[in-house]
Amino acid sequence: MALKNLLIAYSGSESSDAALEFALFIRAKYDAHLTGLLAHHFSPINSNVASWIPEEVQHDIKDAQLQAMKDIQARFLRRVAEDPARDKIHWIVKSGDGDATVARYARFFDQTIVGRFDAVHGEGQPELHPDSIAMVSGRPVLLVPRDFDVATFNEHAVVAWDGRRASARALADSIEILKTKDLVSVVTVEDGDTEVALPEVDIVTALQRHGIKTERVKLKRKGKSVGKRLLDFLEETNAKLLVMGAYEHSKFRQSIVGGVTSKVLKKAKVPIIISH
């Protein structure tokens, strides 16, 4: 699918500012529409306690919440003001649970961009979870590290491949992006848990039929975790984009004992496209 309709979860935080900078880069590269979504968690005053709060104070609380939302919108608009295609940039404000709200909107977009460790704006600043958004929405999510410098971005991408359903989903969701790359490294960390290759066709053949310059890389564990070997490869090759499937095992299991998805999402220094 071509990238023509992008969503960014934006809260005015440092993480969402970094994500927005990258989102504007992607928007320009693919001539796409970009919609900013402020998912906020400002709660109305509970009716059980409203009678105890002076009406003037209640108005002050509501005014402060409204002003906070206006300030975030203004920050967003300032950062997109120099984009030459302002008619392709949009803004939405929606109250609700962060992950669920973003996921509902994500279903209408080609890709959703989220800053790592970003937060919903509101009480307690609950964190957004890009992996959960990908799982609930059924759409790919692009995770951008807070300190990523878009000026360092290059056209070398890595696809984490184990031959299973999640990695196949991520590959399909990213195929149009991969077509624009100078080199795509398809990386498998050999841990005895990957799908057996088919003799008639392989992943390199599939990508090359799309005109994608591809290299096949198989890495030994060398006593390290699969996630650590993937992260090491990104560092060694200076690749600036990772494509991977999320949670081939259950998310609950991975959150308890760790796993490839959790480790890579927390530690990668480059943008990651994840699908489930």
Protein Blocks (a to p, Z undefined) as FASTA:
>chain_A
ZZfbdcdddehiaklmmmmmmmmmmmmmnopacddddddfbdcddfklmmmpcfklmmmm
mmmmmmmmmmmmmmmmmmmmmpmblmlcccdddeddfklmmmmmmmmpfbdcddehiace
dehiaacdfklmmmmnopacddddfklcfklpccbdcdddehiaklmmmmmmmmmmmmmp
mbdcdddddehiaccddfkbcfklmmmmnopacddddddfklpafklmmmmmmmmnopab
dcddehjbafklmmmnopjklmmmmmpcbdcdddZZ
